[in-house]
């Protein structure tokens, strides 16, 4: 009598694996303008119109908010767009020797 030393054959089964892909939405960032004593009201209004597509009336309201509160968010974007807009405004300000401070704040 001979012994069979081969492992027991595994029955063939069809296995379906379901996978789900989850994509995280890109983080949002607020662009914030800070008030200072040197940057002109007109420059802030112009930057809001040119870079952030504010209407002239809304730009005046937002510039007043920055002036009265010391800082104010001017837009919310994904990180790359927020950085680009911040950098553009800072470049414009430096070209005219204004010390305007523009920062980003991540939203949770």
C-alpha positions in Angstrom: 0.0 0.0 0.0 1.5 3.4 -0.9 0.9 6.6 1.0 -0.2 9.7 -0.8 2.0 12.6 0.5 0.6 15.3 -1.8 -1.4 18.0 -0.1 -5.2 17.8 -0.4 -6.3 19.6 -3.5 -8.1 22.8 -2.8 -11.5 23.1 -4.4 -11.7 25.8 -7.0 -13.9 28.7 -6.0 -14.7 32.0 -7.6 -13.9 34.8 -5.3 -15.0 38.3 -6.0 -13.2 41.1 -4.3 -14.9 44.5 -4.2 -12.7 47.5 -3.8 -13.7 51.0 -3.2 -11.6 54.0 -4.0 -12.0 57.0 -1.9 -10.7 60.3 -3.1 -10.0 63.0 -0.7 -11.1 66.4 -1.8 -8.3 68.8 -1.9 -8.0 71.0 1.2 -9.4 74.5 1.1 -7.5 77.5 2.2 -8.7 81.0 3.0 -6.7 84.0 1.6 -6.5 86.7 4.3 -5.7 90.4 3.8 -4.2 92.2 6.8 -4.5 95.9 7.4 -1.4 98.2 7.6 -0.8 101.9 7.8 1.0 102.2 4.4 -1.0 100.2 1.8 -3.6 102.4 0.2 -7.3 101.7 0.2 -7.3 102.1 -3.6 -4.6 99.4 -3.9 -6.6 96.9 -1.9 -9.7 97.6 -3.9 -7.8 97.2 -7.1 -6.2 93.9 -6.0 -9.6 92.5 -5.0 -11.1 93.4 -8.4 -8.1 92.2 -10.5 -7.0 89.1 -8.7 -10.2 87.9 -6.9 -12.8 89.1 -9.4 -14.7 91.3 -6.9 -17.2 93.8 -8.3 -16.2 97.4 -7.5 -18.9 97.7 -4.9 -18.0 94.4 -3.2 -14.3 95.3 -3.3 -15.1 98.6 -1.4 -17.1 96.6 1.2 -14.3 94.1 1.7 -11.6 96.8 1.9 -13.7 98.4 4.6 -13.9 95.1 6.5 -10.1 94.7 6.3 -9.6 98.3 7.5 -12.1 98.1 10.4 -11.3 94.5 11.7 -7.6 94.4 11.0 -7.9 91.4 8.7 -10.5 89.7 6.6 -10.7 86.6 4.4 -11.0 87.6 0.7 -11.5 84.1 -0.8 -11.4 80.4 -0.3 -9.6 78.1 -2.8 -7.7 74.9 -3.1 -4.1 75.3 -1.9 -2.4 75.8 -5.3 -4.9 78.5 -6.4 -4.8 80.2 -3.0 -1.0 80.3 -3.1 -1.0 81.7 -6.6 -3.5 84.4 -5.8 -1.6 85.3 -2.6 1.7 85.5 -4.5 0.2 87.6 -7.2 -1.1 90.2 -4.7 2.2 90.3 -2.8 4.1 90.8 -6.1 1.8 93.6 -7.1 2.1 95.2 -3.6 5.9 95.0 -3.6 6.1 96.5 -7.1 4.5 99.6 -5.6 6.4 99.4 -2.3 3.5 98.4 -0.2 4.0 96.1 2.8 0.6 94.4 2.4 0.5 91.1 4.3 -1.5 88.3 2.7 -1.7 84.9 4.4 -3.3 81.5 4.0 -5.3 79.7 6.6 -6.3 76.0 6.1 -9.9 75.1 6.7 -10.5 71.9 8.6 
